[in-house]
């Protein structure tokens, strides 16, 4: 596999990780009584992230691990995708 292909594969893995984290955050908020309609999960993603951060910070004094489990992989996906694009352009 080429370098751009490897970077793109890692970007896709990061996106999948972030999506799973977002769904888990939504499930936790649903258990806490903050319902999100399933078709609108993507539209309410940032709202849910902020709510999850606030709730976990208030309850435990720390931001919950799923917050970072979303933020880090989604940013890594952007960086990896841009690196794959740059590596492909240089070939």
N, C-alpha and C positions, 0 to 999 in steps of 0.2 A: 504494500500500500504506500502511496506517495505521501509526502509531508502534508500537502494541502488536504488530501483525503483523510489522513489521520486527525488533523486539527478539526476538520469538519465533523468527523465522527465524535470526537470529544465534545464539540459544541452541542451536538444532538443529545448526547448522554446528559450533559448539563441541563439542557432544556427539559428533558424528561424528569430529571431529579427535581427541578424547580416546580414543574406541574404537579408532581406527586405531593410536594410540600404544600403547595397552594390548596390542593384538595383536602389535605389533612388539616390545615388551618381552618378551612371552611367547616369541616366536620366538628372540630373543637368548638368553634363559635356557635354552630347549631346546637350543640349540647348545652352551651351556656345560655341559650335562649335567643341568640341573634341569628335569625334565619336568613339565608341567602337563596333565592330561587335558582335552581340548577341551571337553567339556560343563561342566566346572567352572572355566572361565577367570574367570567373574564372581565365583565364590566365593573364588578365590585371588588376586584382583586386588591387594589390599593387601599380601599376602605377597610377590607378585611385584615390586611397586613397591619394597618394602623390600630385597628381595634384589638387584634391579637397582641400586639406590642403593649398597648395600654393595659389590657386585662392582666397579662402575665407580670408586667412590671408592678402593678398594684397588688397582685396576690402574693408574689414571691420576692419582690424587690429586684428581680432580674428580668431581662427580656427573655422570652421563651426561645428554646433552641430551634423551633421551626421557622422563626423569623429569619435567622441567619442561614438556615437550611434552604430558604428561598432566595435571599438576597445574594449570597455568594455565588451559587451556581448560575443564576440568571446573568450576573455581571461577567462571570467566566465565559458563558456562552457567547456574549457579545465580543469579548476580547478574542476568543478562539476563532469565531467566524471571521472577524476582521483580519486576524493573522493568516487564516486559510486563504482569504481573498488576496492578501498581499503576497503570500508565497506563490499563489497561482499566477499572479501578475508578473512576478519576477522570473518565472520559468520560461 
